[in-house]
Amino acid sequence: MLPVISPLIFSKFLLDQCVFLQLSDLQQNLPQYTEEVQIIEPDDILKKAYDDLADELKSAIFNADKNMLSTYLMTLLRYPDSPFANEPIPVTDYYQIVPADLPEDFIYNKEQHLLNYVLDETNKGRNVFIYAQFTGQKDVTKRLENLLNGIGVKTCTLKTSVKQEKREEWLNEKVKDGYRCIISNFELVKTGLDLLDFPTIIFYETGYNTFTLRQASKRSWRIGQTKPVKVVFMVYKDTLQYNALALMGNKLEAA
């Protein structure tokens, strides 16, 4: 069994012995930090497929299984970024929802928007770090990597197979090798890893974790950064992606 320490140790004996600092307290003259939300209109074919899927999932929750709420959330967050090769969603023993299978050889509006933005940033001499949420079974990173490499932006993906203590070294090697764009799940870099070589950060996907978002968004805005830092959130209009980001924004503002 691992040794443990009661949280009371901190509150009773350590709290009044600590000093809590923010970066602004250190007066390090950090460069400008900006955040921007880019709301993207979905393609007509994607909008119809998404709306139909959302209606079916809502109907299933109200009429068949209220425990499907998590399926509803995760499916509608992910589907606009990968509307192809999706398995049927079981609802009952005799009923399942089949998401529309859209063409995989088509570049959708959000993807094109990402390609244009990354190309513009790298042409200005700014490396880009892209965050994605769905990097497991429904991985979107490989598609994004292929699209970016296809327009001449040297791109690779940071995977969980790179051990935590080796990730900084891995990133440094990739920069030396000429990679201009790195894709990763934000969980891999949210704490303990500086991204000074990547002054532009793009949240291609976000999720609902405000702590992760807050930590991951500041990975480039650290002591030693010399370039202005841009953090960009890309979401499809009138989708759960937009609603999730709006919810997290309200939570962060309240905090």
Secondary structure, DSSP 8 states (H G I E B T S, - for coil): ------THHIIIIIGGG-----GGGGT-----EEEEEEEE---HHHHHHHHHHHHHHHHHHHHT-GGGHHHHHHHHHHGGG--SS---EEEETTEEE------SSS--HHHHHHHHHHHHHHHTT--EEEEES--STT--HHHHHHHHHHTT--EEEE-TTS-GGGHHHHHHHHHHTT--EEEEEGGGTSSS---TT--EEEES---S-HHHHHHHHTSSSSTT--S-EEEEEEEETTSHHHHHHHHHHHHHHH-
